[in-house]
Amino acid sequence: MTAATGHHFARPGNRFWPVLHLSGFTPRQLAPSEQEELLAYGLGITNVVARATARADELSAEEYREGGRLLEEKVARLRPAWLAVVGVTAYRAAFHDPKAKIGPQERTVGGARVWALPNPSGLNAHWTAATMAEEFARLRAAAVQEP
């Protein structure tokens, strides 16, 4: 759906946009077509790997490594204080950290602090919208305290 629409997390039922709002990052729930409005809230959105797939496990280890390298360059250029990676599996693969857990990471990427967030896909059903929003809100609180 992302490839078809050109908007992140565009599949109906994906919980990213509701969770982003429930966590307090946005004052209302944005639609995928409104992703450009994230910039007004000091947020950006991109992919670790630029190839659209139905499932994350369709991407190769090499695609993740190359995506991590390119993302690190982008972060170094744009200089955000924080990099949030949605999906701990993607983070592990892209940044060679196989034991990473959800939450703040020890390392930096391109000079930014890093937080691994749960993937909002319906395939990640053991995380509810409420528990994901709690984790997103933890990042939000940390970002507000540590610019």
N, C-alpha and C positions, 0 to 999 in steps of 0.2 A: 504494500500500500504506500509506503514511503517513496518507493521508486515511481509509482504511478502518479502521486500527488506532488512530489517534491517537498514534502513536509515531514519532519521527524515525528515518530510515534503516531502515525496517522491511522493505523488500523483501528476500526471501531472496537471498543472494549479494552484497548490498551490503557493502562492506568496512569501513565506518566503525567498527563495534563491535570487530571483530578488530584493526584498526589502532590504535584508541584503547588497547586493552590491550597490544599489542605495543610501543607507544611508551612504556609505563610510566605513562600517566595513570591507569589503573585496575589494581588488583591481580589482577583476573580479567576475563574477557570477559563483559561485561554483555549481556543480551538487550535488544532495543528496549523491551520492556515494563518494563524496570528503569531507564529513563532518569531517573527521579526520584532514584536513588541517586547520580547525578553530583554533586548538591549536597553530599553528604558528603565528596567529594573536592575541593571548592572549585571545581567546574565548573558551568556552566549550558549550556543548549542552547535555541536558538530558530531562527527562519527569517529570512532577509532579506525574503522575500516569503511571505505567509501562504497563498497559493493553491497547492494541490497540483497538480503536473503530472507527466507521465511523463518529460519531458525539460526541462532548464533553458532550452533555446532556445524553449520555448513561452511564456515570459514576455516581456512587452513592456519596452522601455526605460523607459517611464513607471512601470511596476510596480516595476522595480528602483530607480529614483530615489526613489519614495515609500517603498519598503521601507527604503532606506538612511537616509532622513530619520527614519523611525519608530525604526529601530534605534539611530541616534545619540541620540535622546531617551531610549530605554530604557537605553542604556549610561551616559548622563549621570546618570540617576536611580539606577541600581544600583551604579555606580562600580567595576566590575572593573578590575584593573590591566591586563589584556590582553583584546582581542577577537580571536578567531580566526574567520576567514571561510573556510568550506570551499568551495572553488571560486574560482579566481582570476578566472574570467569573471564570476561574480556580484559579486565585489569590485569589479572594474573598472567594471561597469555601475552598481552601487549608489552608488559613491563617486567617480564621474567621474575615474577614474584609468586611462585606456586602455593605458598602458604598464607597469602593475604586473606584477610577476613573483611567483612563489611565494617566500615568505619574509617577513622583517620589512619593514614599510612605513615610509616617512619620516613620514607623517602620523599624527595621533591621531584617534580617533573618540569623541566624547563624553568626552574626557579619558583614554581608554584607548590604550595602545600597540596596534598592529594587526599581525597576521601572516596572510598569505594561505596557505592550505593546499590541497593537491590535492584534487579532488573524488573521493570513494571509489566513485563509481558505476562499474559495469562498463563503461559507455560510455567511461570514461577509462582504457582498457586499457594505455596506455604507462607508467602508474604501476603498479608491482606493490605488493602489500601490504607487502612488505619496504621498498621505497623510500619509500612513503607513511609507514610507521612511522618511518623515519629522519627525515623532515621534521617529523612530529608531535613526535618526541623532541627535535629542535632547539628547537622552541617551548617544550617542557616545561623544558629546561635553561635557556633564557633567562628563563622565568617564575620559576624557582627562584632564579636569581641576582639578578633585578631585580624585587622585589615591586611 
